[in-house]
Amino acid sequence: MKKIIGEFKKFITRGNIVDMAVGVIVGSSFTAIVNALSNNIFKPIINYLLTIIFGANSLSGVYTFLTVVTNAETGEVDLTQSIYIDWGTFINAVINFFLVATVLFVIVKIVNTLRDGQKKFVADILDDVPTKADLKEMKRLGIRITDDSIEKFLADKKKAAEEAAAKEKAEAEEKARLERLANPTTEDLLKEIIDLMRAE
């Protein structure tokens, strides 16, 4: 029994189980928010517009009857006995899907924008802060560590990194150009033929 309790405790306290539980709870709450936004704000507006267009209260009464059974007493159509295609419910479901998808897209877009902004902000701050490796390199080079020397070292490091990236890009472009010359495409051959014809 003690072994089972220990295994259960180990299972419960695993990181991915806790993360999954938090994800499920947050997801259910998030679903409630999205559904409330869709059902209580957007759908009434759309139903109002549909009422103006179709002259009916939303699309709930748009049917195509295959067989019609009327109530003998009232003479009204008995939907429970009739066979019909409920276009209104289907269209409402499609509208609801697009509303939920749009709301989710907007929320995810906002979250990603905030996250990217935070990453950029942190990166900008860290650009001006030397790492342990930078300080170690400065000591190895015999540079006295002051605010000015750190700023100059980081600026030189950034410039060297940009130059290395530019050189790497130029080398890659030159390699691609040489490979294209060695293995010309049909378009390259046609251009070469046209250039030769113009030269003559």
N, C-alpha and C positions, 0 to 999 in steps of 0.2 A: 504493500500500500504506500509506504514511504517513497519507494522508487517511482511509482506511478505519479505521485504528487510532485516529486522532483522533476520528472520528465515533462509533466504538464506545465509547471512553472517555467521551465526552460523554453518550452514551446511558446507560451504566452509572451514571454519577455524578449523574444527574438525581434530584431529591428524591423524586418519586413512585415511581420504580423501587426506590429503597432502602427507602422506606416499605412498598411492596408486598412486597418480599422479607422484611423483618422481620415483616410481618403474616402471611405464609405460614408462616414458621418458628415463630412464636409460636402461630399457629393449630393447626399440626400437633401441637405439644407440648401445647397446651391440650386438643385432642381426645384425646390419649393419657391425660391426667389424668382427663378426664370419663369415658372408656370404662372405665378402671381402677376408678374409683369406682362406676360403674354395674354392671360385670360382677363385680367382686370383693367388693363390700359389699352393694349393694342387691338385685341379682338372686338371690344365695343366700338372703337373708332371704325374698324373695317366693316362691322355689321351695320353701323349707321350709314356708311357710304353705300353698302349693298342695298339698304332699305331705300335710299334715294334713287338708286339705279333700277332695281327690280320692283320696287313698290311693295316689298314683303319684308317681314321681320327676319333678317338674315337669310341664310340659305337652307334653313331647317325644313322647309316645305317644298323643296324642288324634287319632284318624283317623276319617273317614267314608269307608268303602270303596264305590266305585262298581262295580268288578269285582274279585273276589278270586281270586288264583292261589296255590295252596298248593304247597309243595315236596313232591314225591312221596316222597322218602326220609324226611324228618323230620315231614311233616304240618303244618309251620308256615307261616304266611302269608309269601309271597315279595313283599316290598315293591318289589323292582326290577321285577317283572312286573305287579304289581297297579296298578290306577288308583284313587287315593284323594285325598281332600281333607285336607291336613295342617293341621288347626286349631291344633295346638300351636305349630308354628313361627310361624304368623301371629300368634297371641296373644302369644307371646314377643317378636315384633318390635314389636308395639304397646306392650307393657309397656316394652321397652327404649327406644322412642321417648319415652314419657312420662317415664321415668327421666332420660334425657339432657336433655330439655326442662326438667324440674324443676331438675336440677342447674345447668344453664346459667342459668335464671331466678334462682336463689338467688345464684349467683356474680356475675351482672351487677347484681343488686339490692344486694349488699354493696359492689361496686366503686362504683356510683353514689352510695350513701350516704356512702362515704368521700370521694368526689370532691366531693359537695355540702357535706360538713362542712369540707373543706379550703377550698373557695371561700368559705364563710361565715366561716371563721377569718381568711382573707386579707382579706375585705371588712371585718371588724370591726377588724383592725389598720389597714387603710388609711383607715378613717373617722377615726382619730385622727392621721393623718399628712397635712399639707397638701401639695397638689400645687404644681408650679411656677406654675400659673395662680393658685392661691390666694395664694401669696406675692407674686406680681406685683400682684394686686388689692389686697392689704393695703398694699403700698408706694404704690399709686396713691391709696388712700384716706388715706394719711398715718398708718397705724397702725404703731406701733413693734413690731417682731417680737420677742416674748418667748413663753415657754411659756403664760402666762396669756392673752395677747392671741390667740395661735393657737387655744387651746381655746375662747375666747369667739367668735372669728370662725367657727370650724367649727360650733359650736353654733347660732349665728345663721343660718348657711348651711343647716344641716339643718332648722331650724325654718321658714325661708323656703321651702325645697323642699317640706316637708310641707304648708304652707299653700297653696302653688301647686297641689300635687296635689289637695288637698281642694277647692279652688276649681274646678279643672278638672273634677273628678268631679261637683260640684254643678251646674256649667254643662251638662255632658253629660246629667245626669238631667233637668234642666229642659228642655233641648232635646228630649229623648225624650218628655217629658210633653206639651210643646206640639205635637209632631208627632203624638202619639196623639190629642190633642184635635182637631187638624185633620183627621186621617184615622182616625176611630174604627173599631175592629173590630166584628164581629158581637156578640162578648161584651160590649163596651162599650155598644153600643146596647141590648142586652137588659137590662143592669144599669140603664141610664138609664130604660127603660120600666118596669121593676119599681119603681124609686125613685119615679117619677111616679105609678104606681098606688097605692103605699103612702101617698104624700102626699095623695091624694084620699080 
